[in-house]
């Protein structure tokens, strides 16, 4: 299974045949996946979520998740994080 562009957790869940309500499982598992693929020479990258109203970028996230609202403008129109895997250059 491959993708040409970064994917949202919702898109990853759909590709794996999971139900829409199971997207939370993807966020939980991404942390484990990141650790596992390091040994194989890959890294997991995240394009951080961004507020669609004011453009605020969530760069200091402690957990992998989709934020519920913007700390700047309080909007709930948040573009979710997107993830991709890339081979590490040695």
N, CA, C and O atoms as a printed pandas DataFrame, in Angstrom:
     atom_number atom_name residue_name chain_id  residue_number  x_coord  y_coord  z_coord
0              1         N          UNK        A               1    0.850   -1.164    0.000
1              2        CA          UNK        A               1    0.000    0.000    0.000
2              3         C          UNK        A               1    0.903    1.238    0.000
3              4         O          UNK        A               1    1.748    1.387    0.882
4              5         N          UNK        A               2    0.730    2.107   -0.968
5              6        CA          UNK        A               2    1.539    3.312   -1.082
6              7         C          UNK        A               2    0.654    4.512   -1.350
7              8         O          UNK        A               2   -0.489    4.382   -1.789
8              9         N          UNK        A               3    1.204    5.678   -1.077
9             10        CA          UNK        A               3    0.503    6.925   -1.365
10            11         C          UNK        A               3    1.504    7.903   -1.965
11            12         O          UNK        A               3    2.681    7.903   -1.605
12            13         N          UNK        A               4    1.033    8.717   -2.865
13            14        CA          UNK        A               4    1.903    9.698   -3.510
14            15         C          UNK        A               4    1.988   11.005   -2.751
15            16         O          UNK        A               4    2.833   11.849   -3.051
16            17         N          UNK        A               5    1.118   11.178   -1.772
17            18        CA          UNK        A               5    1.090   12.419   -1.002
18            19         C          UNK        A               5    0.775   12.101    0.456
19            20         O          UNK        A               5    0.282   11.013    0.754
20            21         N          UNK        A               6    1.052   13.035    1.372
21            22        CA          UNK        A               6    0.745   12.797    2.793
22            23         C          UNK        A               6   -0.742   12.518    2.992
23            24         O          UNK        A               6   -1.591   13.068    2.290
24            25         N          UNK        A               7   -1.041   11.654    3.962
25            26        CA          UNK        A               7   -2.409   11.229    4.212
26            27         C          UNK        A               7   -2.891   11.633    5.595
27            28         O          UNK        A               7   -2.111   11.671    6.547
28            29         N          UNK        A               8   -4.180   11.934    5.702
29            30        CA          UNK        A               8   -4.827   12.173    6.982
30            31         C          UNK        A               8   -5.086   10.813    7.628
31            32         O          UNK        A               8   -5.136    9.796    6.936
32            33         N          UNK        A               9   -5.249   10.790    8.936
33            34        CA          UNK        A               9   -5.546    9.546    9.644
34            35         C          UNK        A               9   -6.830    8.919    9.102
35            36         O          UNK        A               9   -6.932    7.696    9.017
36            37         N          UNK        A              10   -7.791    9.734    8.742
37            38        CA          UNK        A              10   -9.067    9.250    8.188
38            39         C          UNK        A              10   -8.814    8.494    6.881
39            40         O          UNK        A              10   -9.437    7.460    6.638
40            41         N          UNK        A              11   -7.916    8.994    6.046
41            42        CA          UNK        A              11   -7.597    8.352    4.772
42            43         C          UNK        A              11   -6.845    7.036    4.994
43            44         O          UNK        A              11   -7.079    6.054    4.289
44            45         N          UNK        A              12   -5.948    7.025    5.970
45            46        CA          UNK        A              12   -5.216    5.801    6.303
46            47         C          UNK        A              12   -6.195    4.739    6.790
47            48         O          UNK        A              12   -6.105    3.580    6.386
48            49         N          UNK        A              13   -7.129    5.128    7.654
49            50        CA          UNK        A              13   -8.132    4.193    8.172
50            51         C          UNK        A              13   -8.960    3.608    7.028
51            52         O          UNK        A              13   -9.227    2.407    7.000
52            53         N          UNK        A              14   -9.363    4.458    6.092
53            54        CA          UNK        A              14  -10.161    3.993    4.946
54            55         C          UNK        A              14   -9.362    2.991    4.114
55            56         O          UNK        A              14   -9.908    1.975    3.683
56            57         N          UNK        A              15   -8.069    3.265    3.881
57            58        CA          UNK        A              15   -7.223    2.361    3.098
58            59         C          UNK        A              15   -7.077    1.003    3.779
59            60         O          UNK        A              15   -6.931   -0.021    3.112
60            61         N          UNK        A              16   -7.117    1.002    5.108
61            62        CA          UNK        A              16   -6.975   -0.238    5.873
62            63         C          UNK        A              16   -8.305   -0.944    6.103
63            64         O          UNK        A              16   -8.345   -2.010    6.717
64            65         N          UNK        A              17   -9.391   -0.358    5.614
65            66        CA          UNK        A              17  -10.708   -0.978    5.756
66            67         C          UNK        A              17  -11.335   -0.781    7.123
67            68         O          UNK        A              17  -12.221   -1.546    7.503
68            69         N          UNK        A              18  -10.902    0.222    7.873
69            70        CA          UNK        A              18  -11.468    0.491    9.189
70            71         C          UNK        A              18  -12.710    1.364    9.067
71            72         O          UNK        A              18  -12.894    2.070    8.075
72            73         N          UNK        A              19  -13.543    1.309   10.069
73            74        CA          UNK        A              19  -14.743    2.137   10.124
74            75         C          UNK        A              19  -14.348    3.574   10.464
75            76         O          UNK        A              19  -13.308    3.791   11.086
76            77         N          UNK        A              20  -15.169    4.572   10.064
77            78        CA          UNK        A              20  -14.851    5.981   10.371
78            79         C          UNK        A              20  -14.637    6.253   11.863
79            80         O          UNK        A              20  -13.835    7.115   12.223
80            81         N          UNK        A              21  -15.331    5.542   12.712
81            82        CA          UNK        A              21  -15.190    5.737   14.155
82            83         C          UNK        A              21  -13.899    5.191   14.727
83            84         O          UNK        A              21  -13.594    5.418   15.898
84            85         N          UNK        A              22  -13.142    4.480   13.922
85            86        CA          UNK        A              22  -11.902    3.864   14.390
86            87         C          UNK        A              22  -10.663    4.691   14.054
87            88         O          UNK        A              22   -9.542    4.196   14.169
88            89         N          UNK        A              23  -10.850    5.932   13.644
89            90        CA          UNK        A              23   -9.716    6.797   13.296
90            91         C          UNK        A              23   -8.802    7.004   14.495
91            92         O          UNK        A              23   -7.591    7.143   14.328
92            93         N          UNK        A              24   -9.356    7.027   15.687
93            94        CA          UNK        A              24   -8.542    7.177   16.896
94            95         C          UNK        A              24   -7.485    6.097   17.024
95            96         O          UNK        A              24   -6.408    6.340   17.569
96            97         N          UNK        A              25   -7.785    4.913   16.529
97            98        CA          UNK        A              25   -6.821    3.810   16.567
98            99         C          UNK        A              25   -5.591    4.166   15.733
99           100         O          UNK        A              25   -4.462    3.849   16.108
100          101         N          UNK        A              26   -5.822    4.822   14.608
101          102        CA          UNK        A              26   -4.705    5.213   13.740
102          103         C          UNK        A              26   -3.774    6.160   14.486
103          104         O          UNK        A              26   -2.557    5.980   14.460
104          105         N          UNK        A              27   -4.340    7.176   15.156
105          106        CA          UNK        A              27   -3.508    8.121   15.911
106          107         C          UNK        A              27   -2.701    7.399   16.983
107          108         O          UNK        A              27   -1.530    7.714   17.194
108          109         N          UNK        A              28   -3.320    6.430   17.663
109          110        CA          UNK        A              28   -2.614    5.680   18.703
110          111         C          UNK        A              28   -1.474    4.862   18.100
111          112         O          UNK        A              28   -0.374    4.815   18.650
112          113         N          UNK        A              29   -1.744    4.229   16.981
113          114        CA          UNK        A              29   -0.764    3.331   16.377
114          115         C          UNK        A              29    0.373    4.053   15.661
115          116         O          UNK        A              29    1.448    3.476   15.500
116          117         N          UNK        A              30    0.173    5.280   15.233
117          118        CA          UNK        A              30    1.224    5.997   14.508
118          119         C          UNK        A              30    2.491    6.164   15.346
119          120         O          UNK        A              30    3.599    6.106   14.813
120          121         N          UNK        A              31    2.336    6.367   16.632
121          122        CA          UNK        A              31    3.508    6.469   17.509
122          123         C          UNK        A              31    4.299    5.177   17.523
123          124         O          UNK        A              31    5.529    5.205   17.493
124          125         N          UNK        A              32    3.611    4.043   17.570
125          126        CA          UNK        A              32    4.280    2.740   17.553
126          127         C          UNK        A              32    4.912    2.469   16.190
127          128         O          UNK        A              32    6.012    1.925   16.096
128          129         N          UNK        A              33    4.201    2.857   15.146
129          130        CA          UNK        A              33    4.718    2.664   13.789
130          131         C          UNK        A              33    6.008    3.452   13.597
131          132         O          UNK        A              33    6.968    2.947   13.014
132          133         N          UNK        A              34    6.032    4.683   14.086
133          134        CA          UNK        A              34    7.222    5.531   13.947
134          135         C          UNK        A              34    8.441    4.863   14.571
135          136         O          UNK        A              34    9.533    4.904   14.004
136          137         N          UNK        A              35    8.255    4.247   15.741
137          138        CA          UNK        A              35    9.377    3.570   16.402
138          139         C          UNK        A              35    9.808    2.325   15.632
139          140         O          UNK        A              35   11.001    2.048   15.505
140          141         N          UNK        A              36    8.843    1.584   15.124
141          142        CA          UNK        A              36    9.149    0.333   14.431
142          143         C          UNK        A              36    9.875    0.559   13.111
143          144         O          UNK        A              36   10.807   -0.179   12.790
144          145         N          UNK        A              37    9.474    1.548   12.352
145          146        CA          UNK        A              37   10.080    1.734   11.031
146          147         C          UNK        A              37   11.466    2.366   11.093
147          148         O          UNK        A              37   12.216    2.318   10.118
148          149         N          UNK        A              38   11.804    2.949   12.221
149          150        CA          UNK        A              38   13.159    3.515   12.370
150          151         C          UNK        A              38   14.221    2.440   12.165
151          152         O          UNK        A              38   15.265    2.685   11.560
152          153         N          UNK        A              39   13.937    1.245   12.681
153          154        CA          UNK        A              39   14.890    0.135   12.537
154          155         C          UNK        A              39   15.026   -0.315   11.088
155          156         O          UNK        A              39   15.999   -0.981   10.735
156          157         N          UNK        A              40   14.068    0.039   10.256
157          158        CA          UNK        A              40   14.081   -0.350    8.849
158          159         C          UNK        A              40   14.633    0.751    7.951
159          160         O          UNK        A              40   14.658    0.606    6.729
160          161         N          UNK        A              41   15.080    1.865    8.565
161          162        CA          UNK        A              41   15.667    2.952    7.790
162          163         C          UNK        A              41   14.670    3.982    7.288
163          164         O          UNK        A              41   14.961    4.721    6.347
164          165         N          UNK        A              42   13.494    4.039    7.910
165          166        CA          UNK        A              42   12.462    4.995    7.522
166          167         C          UNK        A              42   12.124    5.915    8.690
167          168         O          UNK        A              42   12.389    5.587    9.846
168          169         N          UNK        A              43   11.544    7.054    8.383
169          170        CA          UNK        A              43   11.052    7.982    9.408
170          171         C          UNK        A              43    9.618    8.363    9.074
171          172         O          UNK        A              43    9.248    8.465    7.905
172          173         N          UNK        A              44    8.821    8.570   10.105
173          174        CA          UNK        A              44    7.443    9.042    9.956
174          175         C          UNK        A              44    7.447   10.543   10.168
175          176         O          UNK        A              44    7.962   11.034   11.173
176          177         N          UNK        A              45    6.874   11.274    9.220
177          178        CA          UNK        A              45    6.793   12.725    9.307
178          179         C          UNK        A              45    5.347   13.158    9.396
179          180         O          UNK        A              45    4.444   12.482    8.903
180          181         N          UNK        A              46    5.142   14.300   10.036
181          182        CA          UNK        A              46    3.798   14.847   10.163
182          183         C          UNK        A              46    3.782   16.283    9.659
183          184         O          UNK        A              46    4.615   17.098   10.054
184          185         N          UNK        A              47    2.833   16.584    8.791
185          186        CA          UNK        A              47    2.536   17.973    8.453
186          187         C          UNK        A              47    1.536   18.407    9.525
187          188         O          UNK        A              47    0.448   17.837    9.609
188          189         N          UNK        A              48    1.876   19.392   10.337
189          190        CA          UNK        A              48    1.022   19.722   11.482
190          191         C          UNK        A              48   -0.342   20.252   11.066
191          192         O          UNK        A              48   -0.504   20.789    9.970
192          193         N          UNK        A              49   -1.329   20.095   11.959
193          194        CA          UNK        A              49   -2.656   20.651   11.696
194          195         C          UNK        A              49   -2.575   22.171   11.594
195          196         O          UNK        A              49   -1.668   22.801   12.140
196          197         N          UNK        A              50   -3.540   22.743   10.885
197          198        CA          UNK        A              50   -3.555   24.189   10.693
198          199         C          UNK        A              50   -4.989   24.693   10.749
199          200         O          UNK        A              50   -5.905   24.050   10.236
200          201         N          UNK        A              51   -5.174   25.849   11.376
201          202        CA          UNK        A              51   -6.494   26.472   11.451
202          203         C          UNK        A              51   -6.847   27.017   10.066
203          204         O          UNK        A              51   -6.075   27.761    9.461
204          205         N          UNK        A              52   -8.012   26.636    9.585
205          206        CA          UNK        A              52   -8.451   27.108    8.272
206          207         C          UNK        A              52   -8.974   28.539    8.330
207          208         O          UNK        A              52   -9.107   29.191    7.295
208          209         N          UNK        A              53   -9.270   29.026    9.520
209          210        CA          UNK        A              53   -9.806   30.383    9.669
210          211         C          UNK        A              53   -8.696   31.436    9.732
211          212         O          UNK        A              53   -8.751   32.443    9.026
212          213         N          UNK        A              54   -7.688   31.201   10.582
213          214        CA          UNK        A              54   -6.656   32.232   10.771
214          215         C          UNK        A              54   -5.268   31.801   10.321
215          216         O          UNK        A              54   -4.360   32.629   10.250
216          217         N          UNK        A              55   -5.085   30.508   10.012
217          218        CA          UNK        A              55   -3.792   30.038    9.534
218          219         C          UNK        A              55   -2.831   29.565   10.613
219          220         O          UNK        A              55   -1.700   29.187   10.305
220          221         N          UNK        A              56   -3.258   29.579   11.873
221          222        CA          UNK        A              56   -2.395   29.135   12.973
222          223         C          UNK        A              56   -1.942   27.696   12.720
223          224         O          UNK        A              56   -2.753   26.839   12.368
224          225         N          UNK        A              57   -0.640   27.433   12.900
225          226        CA          UNK        A              57   -0.086   26.095   12.716
226          227         C          UNK        A              57    0.242   25.509   14.080
227          228         O          UNK        A              57    0.931   26.140   14.882
228          229         N          UNK        A              58   -0.246   24.314   14.342
229          230        CA          UNK        A              58   -0.046   23.625   15.618
230          231         C          UNK        A              58    1.304   22.921   15.595
231          232         O          UNK        A              58    1.381   21.742   15.250
232          233         N          UNK        A              59    2.361   23.626   15.958
233          234        CA          UNK        A              59    3.710   23.060   15.887
234          235         C          UNK        A              59    4.158   22.389   17.179
235          236         O          UNK        A              59    5.110   21.609   17.158
236          237         N          UNK        A              60    3.514   22.664   18.280
237          238        CA          UNK        A              60    3.954   22.123   19.577
238          239         C          UNK        A              60    2.943   21.126   20.135
239          240         O          UNK        A              60    2.396   21.320   21.220
240          241         N          UNK        A              61    2.710   20.079   19.394
241          242        CA          UNK        A              61    1.756   19.062   19.835
242          243         C          UNK        A              61    2.473   18.000   20.650
243          244         O          UNK        A              61    3.549   17.541   20.268
244          245         N          UNK        A              62    1.883   17.611   21.766
245          246        CA          UNK        A              62    2.468   16.578   22.610
246          247         C          UNK        A              62    1.980   15.192   22.197
247          248         O          UNK        A              62    2.681   14.198   22.381
248          249         N          UNK        A              63    0.770   15.136   21.637
249          250        CA          UNK        A              63    0.196   13.861   21.194
250          251         C          UNK        A              63   -0.205   13.970   19.724
251          252         O          UNK        A              63   -0.534   15.050   19.233
252          253         N          UNK        A              64   -0.170   12.827   19.032
253          254        CA          UNK        A              64   -0.658   12.800   17.652
254          255         C          UNK        A              64   -2.176   12.774   17.698
255          256         O          UNK        A              64   -2.770   11.809   18.178
256          257         N          UNK        A              65   -2.792   13.811   17.209
257          258        CA          UNK        A              65   -4.257   13.901   17.212
258          259         C          UNK        A              65   -4.686   15.079   16.352
259          260         O          UNK        A              65   -3.857   15.855   15.877
260          261         N          UNK        A              66   -5.992   15.198   16.162
261          262        CA          UNK        A              66   -6.551   16.353   15.474
262          263         C          UNK        A              66   -7.061   17.304   16.563
263          264         O          UNK        A              66   -7.962   16.938   17.317
264          265         N          UNK        A              67   -6.510   18.505   16.659
265          266        CA          UNK        A              67   -6.971   19.456   17.676
266          267         C          UNK        A              67   -8.442   19.813   17.473
267          268         O          UNK        A              67   -8.949   19.782   16.351
268          269         N          UNK        A              68   -9.111   20.149   18.557
269          270        CA          UNK        A              68  -10.540   20.458   18.465
270          271         C          UNK        A              68  -10.822   21.913   18.115
271          272         O          UNK        A              68  -11.825   22.215   17.470
272          273         N          UNK        A              69   -9.936   22.818   18.541
273          274        CA          UNK        A              69  -10.144   24.233   18.197
274          275         C          UNK        A              69   -8.838   24.997   18.251
275          276         O          UNK        A              69   -7.867   24.567   18.874
276          277         N          UNK        A              70   -8.834   26.129   17.589
277          278        CA          UNK        A              70   -7.645   26.967   17.484
278          279         C          UNK        A              70   -7.447   27.788   18.759
279          280         O          UNK        A              70   -8.400   28.400   19.242
280          281         N          UNK        A              71   -6.244   27.814   19.310
281          282        CA          UNK        A              71   -5.995   28.619   20.502
282          283         C          UNK        A              71   -5.981   30.121   20.215
283          284         O          UNK        A              71   -6.142   30.929   21.130
284          285         N          UNK        A              72   -5.789   30.495   18.955
285          286        CA          UNK        A              72   -5.738   31.913   18.589
286          287         C          UNK        A              72   -7.128   32.505   18.368
287          288         O          UNK        A              72   -7.500   33.487   19.010
288          289         N          UNK        A              73   -7.894   31.901   17.451
289          290        CA          UNK        A              73   -9.182   32.496   17.068
290          291         C          UNK        A              73  -10.385   31.696   17.568
291          292         O          UNK        A              73  -11.525   32.118   17.377
292          293         N          UNK        A              74  -10.148   30.549   18.205
293          294        CA          UNK        A              74  -11.184   29.673   18.772
294          295         C          UNK        A              74  -12.033   28.969   17.714
295          296         O          UNK        A              74  -13.048   28.356   18.045
296          297         N          UNK        A              75  -11.632   29.048   16.455
297          298        CA          UNK        A              75  -12.359   28.368   15.386
298          299         C          UNK        A              75  -12.204   26.859   15.525
299          300         O          UNK        A              75  -11.189   26.374   16.025
300          301         N          UNK        A              76  -13.205   26.130   15.086
301          302        CA          UNK        A              76  -13.136   24.674   15.080
302          303         C          UNK        A              76  -12.851   24.143   13.683
303          304         O          UNK        A              76  -12.902   22.933   13.461
304          305         N          UNK        A              77  -12.556   25.013   12.753
305          306        CA          UNK        A              77  -12.236   24.629   11.378
306          307         C          UNK        A              77  -10.742   24.333   11.281
307          308         O          UNK        A              77   -9.953   25.173   10.847
308          309         N          UNK        A              78  -10.376   23.136   11.689
309          310        CA          UNK        A              78   -8.973   22.741   11.761
310          311         C          UNK        A              78   -8.683   21.688   10.692
311          312         O          UNK        A              78   -9.354   20.657   10.633
312          313         N          UNK        A              79   -7.690   21.946    9.856
313          314        CA          UNK        A              79   -7.226   20.932    8.899
314          315         C          UNK        A              79   -6.430   19.907    9.696
315          316         O          UNK        A              79   -5.523   20.281   10.440
316          317         N          UNK        A              80   -6.747   18.632    9.557
317          318        CA          UNK        A              80   -6.072   17.609   10.363
318          319         C          UNK        A              80   -4.612   17.431    9.959
319          320         O          UNK        A              80   -4.207   17.837    8.870
320          321         N          UNK        A              81   -3.826   16.819   10.845
321          322        CA          UNK        A              81   -2.436   16.537   10.485
322          323         C          UNK        A              81   -2.401   15.517    9.353
323          324         O          UNK        A              81   -3.322   14.718    9.183
324          325         N          UNK        A              82   -1.328   15.563    8.594
325          326        CA          UNK        A              82   -1.134   14.615    7.496
326          327         C          UNK        A              82    0.206   13.927    7.722
327          328         O          UNK        A              82    1.155   14.542    8.207
328          329         N          UNK        A              83    0.276   12.661    7.373
329          330        CA          UNK        A              83    1.447   11.844    7.682
330          331         C          UNK        A              83    2.040   11.225    6.426
331          332         O          UNK        A              83    1.329   10.906    5.472
332          333         N          UNK        A              84    3.368   11.062    6.448
333          334        CA          UNK        A              84    4.040   10.357    5.365
334          335         C          UNK        A              84    5.303    9.700    5.890
335          336         O          UNK        A              84    5.873   10.124    6.896
336          337         N          UNK        A              85    5.726    8.665    5.196
337          338        CA          UNK        A              85    6.930    7.912    5.550
338          339         C          UNK        A              85    7.965    8.165    4.464
339          340         O          UNK        A              85    7.656    8.188    3.273
340          341         N          UNK        A              86    9.194    8.355    4.909
341          342        CA          UNK        A              86   10.275    8.631    3.971
342          343         C          UNK        A              86   11.517    7.855    4.386
343          344         O          UNK        A              86   11.830    7.757    5.573
344          345         N          UNK        A              87   12.216    7.306    3.408
345          346        CA          UNK        A              87   13.455    6.576    3.688
346          347         C          UNK        A              87   14.511    7.558    4.166
347          348         O          UNK        A              87   14.688    8.628    3.583
348          349         N          UNK        A              88   15.211    7.188    5.232
349          350        CA          UNK        A              88   16.259    8.018    5.806
350          351         C          UNK        A              88   17.485    7.963    4.911
351          352         O          UNK        A              88   17.858    6.897    4.421
352          353         N          UNK        A              89   18.106    9.105    4.700
353          354        CA          UNK        A              89   19.333    9.157    3.905
354          355         C          UNK        A              89   20.516    8.956    4.847
355          356         O          UNK        A              89   20.714    9.717    5.794
356          357         N          UNK        A              90   21.277    7.940    4.573
357          358        CA          UNK        A              90   22.436    7.652    5.444
358          359         C          UNK        A              90   23.700    8.201    4.868
359          360         O          UNK        A              90   24.766    8.052    5.464
